[in-house]
Amino acid sequence: MVYNLEYNHPFFSRRCVLVTGPVIVGAGPSGLAVAAGLKQQGVPFVILEQADCIASLWQNRTYNRLKLHLPKQFCQLPLFPFPKHYPEYPTKFQFLEYLESYARKFEITPRFNESVQSAKYDETCGMWRLRVVTTSGGVVVSVMNYISRWLVVATGENAEKIVPDIEGLKEFGGSVMHACDYKSGKDFQYQNVLVVGCGNSGMEVSYDLCHHKANPLMVVRSSVHVLPRNIFGASTYGLAATMLNWMPVWMVDIVLVALSRLILGNLEKYGLKRPSIGPLQYKNTEGKTPVLDVGALHKIRSGEIKIVPGIKKLSRRRVEFVDGNVLDIDAVIFATGYCSNVPSWLKENEFFSREGTPVGKYPNGWKGKDGLYAVGFTNRGLAGASSDATRVSIDIGKLWKEETKKMKHSSVVLAGHRRCKSHV
């Protein structure tokens, strides 16, 4: 239940919205999963989204060729499986259809164009206060406070793009964009395009550019694990997950690397050097997800995707690499990843790190103190987000029912006390 209040009290600044359940910040897959779990338990909530749609990262900041990197059974949200007719690796557009159906099924109606500017816990009254700006067409139309007992941070690890500061970038003169703004290679036909980054996005953008007759040059500055998406017909991710039930991480890594070399061959001669530790350990320690090949390696072997070293500087339509080579280029696409935006608005210093991720590691990074929760920060994709969303919704549901029961009991006692006094 939600109450609109007008108070002239220091805690309440002009218009306030009092939420009897939690406030969920973010209407991506993580926020939707928490909302669905709460709906199932009858817990009221408000879900705030700064964009004008659900899953804005998927809607507005992904390329058209994108498919889920993992099989659908590892990516579905709680309580609602993917349609049976979907392929093993659904497309971006199929995933968006699934999310829209998910929101309809659980009657989730986010408040769009509402951006949280700050969130702070008030120890005096034991409530979270969120300052929220509502916009329309990019113009601020209102500012209000949301007051809630619980706060769920579901903005995820990929809220803001990362663009490195490279010497000469301002003088480059050609097209410059982040991978989140890239849709298709059709606008880059016959152009020399420098793709900065060799993760899953960098590989797939380079692959897509080849299909549109562009000439991609992919910057590889450090070592990278490249694995086949499938091993002998089985999902590499699923195979790894199964082996982890019986084997330690280091042993699973040995098997994965051995099978990858058998299937993909020696990649070092193409400029792709593997890290000294295995792919799962590397992800756990460095946070870097291994690349699951969807066809880029074939283009690298054929020379259609050229591997180049780190960038020293850019100049007018040219790039100089750290090895001294200079090439003419027409465009630069930064596939350099994303970061959390939590530190910019959440006024809290213990649960989240300076980088905007929970200090506690998976599976213990979902719950803080004072009614603070986090979903979508596991670095384990949709599977990790779904797992945390289930924990969060169950925990809040239990607390909400306990507090509601106490409030009803207090009301009964108070009413009985008043009846007794009336007879005095």
C-alpha positions, 0 to 999 in steps of 0.5 A: 500500500502507498500513501501520498502525504503532505507534511511540514516536518524535517523528516518529510520534505514537501510531498512524501510517498509512504510505502508500507512494503519495500522500494525496489530501485531498478526495473531490469530482470533483477528488480522484476524477479524481486517484485514477482516474489513479493507479489506471490506473498502478498507484500506491497512494494513500489518499483522505481525506474529512471528509464521509460521502460523495463529492462532499459539496458536490454531495450536501449543499449544492446546490439541487434545481433545479441543472443543470451550467452547461456542456455535459456534454462540458466537465464529464466527468472523465478516462477516463470520459465521461458516458452518451450518454443524458444531456442536454446539461446534466445535472441535479444528480442525474444528475451525482451518479449519474455520480460514483458510477459513476466511483468504482465503475469505478475502485474508489475507496474514500475514507476517510470522516469523516476530517478533516485538522486539519494537514498539514506537510512534515518536511524531515528525513525528506522526508515529509508528516505529516497529523494526521487526526481520525476522527468518528462522529455528530459525535463524535471516535473517533480521532486518527492521523497519515498519513505520505506522500511526496506530498500532493494537495490536492483540497478545491477553491475552494468548501470553506467558505461566505461569509456577510457581516457585515451590521448587524442580522442577529442581530436580524432574526428571520426565516429566514436561510440560505446558498445551500448550505443552500437546497434548494427554494422550497416553504417560502417560498411567498408570502414576501418573500425577500431574495437577497443576490448576483447570480451564478449561484447568486443568479440560480437561487435567485431563479428557483426561488423564483418557481416556488414563488410566492415574491417574491424581491428580488435584491441587485445591488451591483456590475456583472455580466456576464449571457450567454445559455447558448446562442447561436444553438443553440450553447453560449456556453462552447463558442463562446468556447473555440473562438474562443480558439483563433484570437482574443485574449481581448479580441476574444472578449469583444467578440464575446460582449458584442455577441452577448449584447446582440443576444439579451438586449437592454439589461439596464441598464434592469433594474438589471444593469450590465455591467463595463467589461471583457469577461466573460473578462477580468473572470473572469481579473482579478477571479475572477468568473464570468459568469452564464449565464442559465437563465430568471431574466432573463425573471422580472426583465423581468416584475418577478417578480424585483425588483432592489434595491441594496446593504443598509445594515442589517437590523432586525426583519423589515425591510431598509434599502437604501443608497438609503434605501428600507425594505421588509418581508421574511420571509427572507434567503438569502445567495448570496455564494459560497465560499472555500477552507479550505486555510489552516486546515490546510496548514502551508505558506507558498509554494505557496498564498496567504492566500486558500487558492489556488495562487499560480501561475496556471492552467495552472501552479498544480498542482505545488509543491515537496516533493511537494505538488500542488493540483487544483480551484483553477483557477477554470475549473470541472470542465474545469480540474480534470480537466486538472490531475488528469491532470497530477498523476496522470501526474507522481506516477506517474512519480516513484513508478515511479522511486522504486520502481525505485530501492528494488528496485535497492537491495534487490537490491544489499543482498541480494547484499552480504549473500550475499557476507559470508556466504561470508567 
